[in-house]
Amino acid sequence: MTWRAQQVPVDHPPVKSGGVGVLIVNLGTPDAPTPAAVKRYLAEFLSDPRVIEIPQIVWQPILRAIILNTRPRKSARAYAKVWTDDGSPLAAITRSQAEGLQQRLGSQVLVRHAMRYGQPAIADELAALMEQGCERILLAPLYPQYCAATTASVFDKIAQALAQMRWQPSLRTLPPYHDDPIHIEALASDLSRQIDALAFEPEVLLLSFHGMPRRTLDLGDPYHCHCRKTARLLGERLERKGVRIVTSFQSRFGRARWLEPATDATLLAEARAGTRRIAIAAPGFAADCVETLEELAIVGREQFTAAGGEHFAALSCLNTSDAGMNMLETLIRRELSGWI
């Protein structure tokens, strides 16, 4: 008897199989803008050896005794400034991106979303896709620029989840898309739309990327180069006469030397040098979050105007804009080629 001719035993449990899934992943967020919730989130985030590359035997006492007793209250105040009726902006936008992709891709693919830290957890969402019969899954970290602290950390978490699974899916991963023409075009189109809608013409467009310790570059992480290439290609594509493109890095933490120039220092330097009109964008973020909505849009504005600047605009990330969703759909469909 051939395999095709065999009958499934009557007592065999029902199993779904043959499906294709997509799991989009972003960094994460606390469950609430409270010190307790932020403390839980930071405990997970700052315990990741990809994020803090200090031996855990040295780092954990510092984290538990000092940082988790001081930083959560300050961070909770920042989250409270941008929290919405739908919760964390990052969580709400990522959920909407997944829902939008599901509508665009149709019933042949099941799309879910997860966070590297916090909820929904990567392991839970991977298991949910398998339970729905998705034997082939595209893992899509929404980090345009590769960084060990972000992209590689997602892969680490996936590997931990796979280690607990008897029946593992076949996996593909979305490559970094920092220099992909589709990504550059989406950024240029959406930022141009936003700049055209401003009540002033900026003298400077500041492209702010999340910072990393300088030693990560020295150790071979391509993140700095990816950010610089995104900025260069975007500047070439925008071609806005009279607008100077400047690149910087935000969110410094601790005493180590970080990638430079720093965004806060750049805002002060521009204002003191006579720049009066500035727009700031964050092309390393797929969705707006506390780093863009509070650190750039609120604190950045205060820093720039206090130093003499007059007009300031924080431009939105791609989020669920037409340009952003068209880009995501195109990238996802390309990586699903042969599966659907």
Secondary structure, DSSP 8 states (H G I E B T S, - for coil): --TTT----TT------SEEEEEEEEEE--SSSSHHHHHHHHHHHTT-TTTS-S-HHHHHHHIIIIIHHHHHHHHHHHHHHH-BTTB-HHHHHHHHHHHHHHHHHGGGSEEEEEEEESSSBHHHHHHHHHHTTEEEEEEEE--SS--IIIIIHHHHHHHHHHTT-SS--EEEE----TT-HHHHHHHHHHHHHHHHTSSS--SEEEEEEE--BHHHHHTT-SHHHHHHHHHHHHHHHH--TT-EEEEEEE---SSS-BSSSBHHHHHHHHHHTT--EEEEE-TT-SS--HIIIIIIIIIIHHHHHHTT--EEEE---STT-HHHHHHHHHHHHHHTTTT-
